[in-house]
Amino acid sequence: MTNDGAPLRLFNSLTREIEEFRPIHEGEARVYSCGPTVYNYQHIGNMRAYIFADTLGRVLSWKGYDLTHIINITDVGHLTSDADAGPDKMEKAASESGKSAWDIAEYYTGVFKGDIARLNIRPPAKWTVATAHVEAMIDFAKTIADKHCYELDSGLYFDTSTVPEYGRLARAVTEEGEGRIDTVEGKRHQSDFAIWRKTPEGETRQMEWDSPWGKGAPGWHLECSVMSKQYLGEQFDIHTGGIDHREIHHPNEIAQNQAHSCSAHTGANIWMHNNFLVDRRGKMSKSAGEFLTLQTLVDKGVLPLAYRLMCLQAHYRSELEFSWENLLAALTRLKRMVMAAQQLRDRVEAPTTDIDHPRLQQLLTAFDEAVSDDLNTPKALTVLDDVLGQKKIDPAQRLATVALIDAVLGLELVTLTRQDIRVRPSTARVDEALIEHQLDLRDEAKGNKNFPAADAIRNELASNGVEVMDGDPLRWDWIIEAN
């Protein structure tokens, strides 16, 4: 696809309006996404932000833009409270585990990248790691320190009164926002935040560096300003993150960007935020104790792509309620899509990329209009369903249309099989070889009209979490309970 279709319109959190995307550099799209703090597993609510950012990137590619997407890895500087308070998350995790902060960061970075792959999220053009850019952060801080910062015993702080309209992104004047930042003795304003945190006297951090303001570590907000500027330019197109970043982290980034550029420019032209994943107990967060990870879903027997589909079924700016019922409904929908796509593959003798059927062209236009309308993936999915349902149209053209659409939705419909979706739950008590053997015995019993024996085998399999599917070439599937 090219950008000759419907104009791409995106909701800008800064203006609270939907705006037409106009790239700074013609034909290019430069995007920065706030990445994970790698002190623990990411819960599935965290992963919604990367499904959203991936969808945005895929839509930009669909529209014909040359995409440069950067995602950072926060391995230092993020405090235990997003309100700019408490110990560093990495240092705290190291202290509690007895491992080095560096080892913890390496392990959880690997887990996160594995989750990214399981959700079919395209890797960014570059992963940028905070600890690899500390010297650049110090240099950045030096350029703004004299005019915009002041020093306290605990570190170097940014004076938010020195930049225009601080907190505009969060609408701090009318909404709860920067008021969540904790008070530090000596701060000029409650909203002021740390650029550099000194190591307290008598203490030693695992991650600390020398600086003009003493030995210590950078504040959490500094890394994104530095790395977005280094890899995308002082002004770039789009910055993404979870809606919680809209309240503190991103306003602080903007303040740093304005100070460094000596202008009112915020760094990115468009700031975009996905809403929370919630359950009936409220927003999903690690601070609440137990939390669901992608591996939790796999252990339950759910393919991670079902969670991707569940996210796509809601608009990224809407709260999305998690329940096992909702997830299993998405899994069922994914199975139906995969079955339909697999039937198309089985019927296609010679693949094609030529799509000249008028109805398919209409549907591609409808799909383009949907994703161009602030990433309206729920509507886009209905277009995909329509394509899969066009039974009388040449299967090769339908399959080519599905492939084009799925390049944006990322559900792997042109490669997945139903057997791929059959994920063994961690609680399963029988293996696949035994199941197949029992099904063979059941077929033999049915052939001998020994229906009580056949029913007994079905019941035994059901008691072991196996659903027998008569008349289906797959023969059986795992039973996944909605709880």
N, C-alpha and C positions, 0 to 999 in steps of 0.2 A: 504494500500500500504506500501511497505518498501523501503528502500534506495538501493534495488537491481536493480532498473530500471536505467534510464538514470542518469548520474551524474548531480547534481544540480549545475548550473553555474549562478553566480550573478555578476552584474556590481558593481565594487567597485569605488566609487567616489574619493577615495584617490589616486588610481593608474590610474584611467580612463580606466580600462580594465575589461573585464569579466573574472572572476576567479572561479575555482571550489570551492564549499563550503567544507571546512574541519573544523569540529567543534573542539574546544579546548578540550572538554570532550566528549569522544566517546559516541554516541547515544543521546547526548543532544544538544539543540540549545538554546542559551541565547541571548535574543533580548531586546534592550531598544529603546523606541520610545519617542521622545519629545512630550509632551502633550500640552493641551491648556492653555492659560492665561485666567482665568475665571473672566474677568471683563465685558464681554458682550456676546451676542449670537455668536456662531461660524458660519461663512458663509460657503456655500457649498464648496468653494475652500479649506477651512481648512479641511473639512470632507474628501476630496479626500486623504489626507495624512493618515487617519486612515483606509480607505478602502484599500489603498495600503499596510499598515502595517498588516492589518488583512489577506489580500491575501497571503502575505509573510508567516505569521504564519500558515495559513491553508496548504500552500504548504510544509512547514517544517514538519507539522504533517503528511501530505500525504506521505512524503518521509520516515516516520518512526521515526522521531526525537522526543524526549521528550522535549517539548517546555516550556521554562520559559520566559514569555513576561511581561515587566514592562512598564507602561505608567505613567508619572508624571503629576501632577496638579500644575500649576504655580499660586500660590495665593499671591506671593510677589516677588519683585525684578525685574520684567520685566518692562523696561522703555517704555515710549510712542513711542520712536523711536527704531527700531531694531539696529540702529547705536549707541547704548549705550549712548543715550542722552535723556534729558527731565525728567519729573516727573514719578514716579512709576504709572503704569496703574491702579492698584488697588486703590491707594490713590486718583488718579484723579477721578476715577469713584465714589468713596465714597464722595468726595467733591462735585461733580456735582449732585449726587442723594440725598444727605442728609442721606444716610444710612451708616451703618458701613461697612468697608472693609470686615469684616468677614461674614456679612450677604450677601453681594454681591457675595463673593466667594462661599458660600454654595448654593445660588440660581442658579448661572450659572454652577456650577459643576453638579447639578442635571439635568439641561437642557441638558448639554453636554452628560451625561450618558444616558439620554432618547433618544437623537439623535443616539448615538451608537447602542442602542437596535433596533431602527426603521430601521437602515441600516443593521441589522443582523451581526454586528461586534461583534466577541467574546470578552468578557471582558478579560483583562489581568490577569496574575497570581496575580498581586498586583497593585493597584493604589497607587502611592506615592505622598504625599502632601508636598509641599515645607516648609510650616510653621511648620510642624511636625519634620523637620530635621535641624532646624537652628543651634542647638548646635553642631551637626555633621559637619555642614558647617564651623562653627567657628574653630573647632578642625582641620579640613582639612586645612583651611587657615593658622592656626598657624604653621603647618608643612612645609609650603612652603614660609612663609613670609620672613624669613631671607635671603634666597638665591635668591628669585624670585620676591619680591615685594618691594614697597616703599610707604611711607605714604605722603599724601598731606592733606591740610585742609579739602578737600571734602571726603577723604576716603583712603582706601588701594588699590593700583593699581598694576597690574601684569606687569612686565617688559618683553615684548615679545622677547627681544633680548637674554634672558637667556635660551631659549629652542631651539632645533634644527629645522630648516626648518619651522619656524612659517609661517602659511598661505599656506602651501603646499596643503591642501584640497581645498582651494579656488583658487589656482594658482594665488596668489596675485601679483606675479612678472609680469605676462603677462595678467591678466584679472582684471577687476574692482572687488575689494573685500574689504579689510580692509580700503581702502581709504574713505569708507563711515562713519567711526567712527569719531565722532565730536572731535574737539580739546578742551582739558581742560587745563587751565593754570597750568604749572608746570609739565605736563606729559613729560617723557623723549622721548617717541616715539608716533607718532600719533596712532599707532595700540595698544598701551597699554590700558588695560581695567580695570574696577573696580571689585575688589573682595569684598570689603565692602564699603558701602556708609554711611557716617556719616549724622546724622540728622543735618541740618544747625542750627547754634546757634539761639536761640529764637523761633524755630519751634518745633512742636510736631507731630510725625507721629502716625497714628493709629496702625501700625505694626512696632515696633522697639524693639531692644534687646540690652543688654549690651555686649560689646566686648572689646578686648584689644586695639581697634582702635577708641573707643568711641561708644556712643549709636547710633544705626542706623539699617540698614538692609542689607542682602547679595546682591551681584550683581546677575543678572539673570543667568549668565553662571555657577555659582558655584553649583547650586542645582543638575544639571544633572551629573556632575562629582562625586559628593558625593553619590547620590542615585544609580547610575549605579554600582559604586564600592561596595556599601553596600549590594545590592541585587543580583548582578551578578558576582562580583569579579573584581579585578583590571584590568584583561584582560578578555574580553568576546567576543562573536561571531559577532554580528551585531548591528549597531546603525542606526536608521531610522529617517527621518524628511523631511520636505519640502525643495525644492531646495534653498529657501532663507536662510535656516539655514547653507547651505554649505559655505556662504560667511563670516559670522561673528561668529554666535553662536557656531557652531561646531569647527571651528579653535580655538576658545577660550577654549572650553572644552578640546580639544586635548592638548593645551598648559598647562592647569592645570593638566591633567592626566600625562603628561611627567614630570612635575615638581614634582608631588607627588611620582611617581614611580622611579624617578632618572634614567630615561631611555628614549629612543626615541620612545617607544611604545605609540600608540595613544589612548589606551583604548579598542577600538573595532578593530577586525581584518578587518571587512568590514563595510564601511560607505555607506548607500544607501539613495537616495533622489528621491522623486517623483517630477515631473514637475508641473508647474502652471496650474490652471484652468483659462482660459481667456475668456473674452467676447470681443465684437468688440471695446470696449473702453480701453482694456488692461487688465493687471493682476487684478483679483478680490481681493479686500482688504477692510477692515473695515475703513481704513483711508480715503477712497474715499467718505465716507458718507453713502448713501444707499447701502445695500448689500442684497443678497439673502440668506435666511436661509432655513433649511430643512422644517420648518413650512410654509415658503412661497410656497414651492412646494405642500405641503399638502393642503394648502388653495386654491391652483389652481385646486386641484383634482388629483394630481399625487402621486401615492404610492412611498415612499422613495426608495424602492428596484429598481425602474426604474432608479433612479440616480446612484445606485450602478452598475447596468448593463451598463449604459452610460459610467461610469469610466472604467469598465472592457473591453469595446469595443476599448479602446485606450491603448497603452502600457504606463506603469507608468512613463517612462522617456520621453514621448512625451507631448508637450503642448496639452491641451484638450480645444477646444473651446466650451463654453456654448452658447446654443441658445434654445429657447423653441421648435423649430422645431426638433433639435437633441434629446432633452429630450423626446418629444412625440413619436419620432421614436423608441427610446429605450423602451418606455412604450408599444408601439404596439408589438415590438419583445418579450417583457416579456409576454404579453397576449398570444401570439402564443405558447410560450414555456409552459406556465401554462396549456393552453388548451390541448396540446399534452400530458403533464405529467398526467393531470387529466383523460384523456381518457385511458391512461395506467392503472392508479389506478382502474378505473371502470372495466377493463377487467381482472385484476389479482385476482384469487380466493385464491391462496396460495402464499404469498411472499416467495422469495428465496434470498439467498446470493451467490448461486453457479452460476458463469458465465463461461460457457464452450463453448459458440458459438464462432467459429473462428473469425467471423467479429467483434463481440463485443470485443474480446480480442485484435484484431488489433487496434480498436478505443481507447481502454484504454491505449495501448502502445503509440499511437499517442498523446493522452492527456497528458500522463506522459512526453513525449518528449517536448511538448509545454510548460508546466508549469516549467519544469526543465531548459528551455532555457531562463533564466532571466525573469521568470514570464510572458511568452507570452500569456496573457489572450485573446487577439483577436483571435489567432489561436486556443486556447483551446475552445472558444465558437463555432467555426465552427465544431469542433469535437462533441460537445454537440448537435448541430443541426443535424449532421449526425446520431447520436444515435437515436434521436427522429424521424428521418425520415425512420428508418429501419422497415417498416411496416410488413414484412414477418417473422420477428424473434419473438420468444416467448415473449409475453409482460412482463412476470415476470422477465426474464433476462434483458430485456431492462430497466425496472423500476429500477432494482438493479444497473444497470450501471449508470443510471441517478443519483441515490442517491449517488454513489461513486464520480461522477464528481461534483455534486452540493455541496458535503461536502467541496470542495475546492473553488468553485465559490460563495457559500453562497447566492443563490437566492431563497431558500426555495421552490424549485419546487416540492418537494415530499409532501408538506403540503398546499401550497397556492391553493385557488380556484379562479375562475374568479370573483366571487362576492367579494372576498377579495381585488381585484384590483380596484373595483369600489369605489373610494374615493369621498365623497361628497364635491364639491367646496364650499368655504365659501360664494360665491355669489349666490348659488342656492336659488331659490325663492319658490320651492315646496318641499314637503317631500315625502318619498318613498311610504307611504301608499296612498297618493293622486295619485301618478303616477300609482301605480298598479291598483287603482280603475278606472282611466281613460283608462288604457289599457284594462281592462275588458269590459268597455263600448264600446271601439273601436272594440273588438272582437265580441261583440254582434251586433254592427252596420254592421260589415262585414258579419256576419252570416245572417243578414236580407237583405244583398245586398244593404245596405244604404252606398255606398262608399263615397258620399260627406260628410256625418257625420264622417265617419272613417278618411277621409283626414283632416277634421277640427280639430279632436282631435290630430292627428299627428302634425299638424302645431302649435297647441297651446302648445303641449309639447316641440316642437323644440324652440319656442319663449321663453320657460322657461329653456332652456339649457339641454334638454333631447333628446337623440337620440333613436328613436324606431327601434328595430332590429327584423324584421319579420323572422320567421323560426328559431330563436335562443331561446333556453330554458331560457336564461337570460332575454330576452324580451326587455331590454332597458339599456342604459348607459348614463353617463353624457357627454355632449359635452365640450371638453377642447380646448380652442382656443390657437393657437401658437402665443403668443405675450408677 
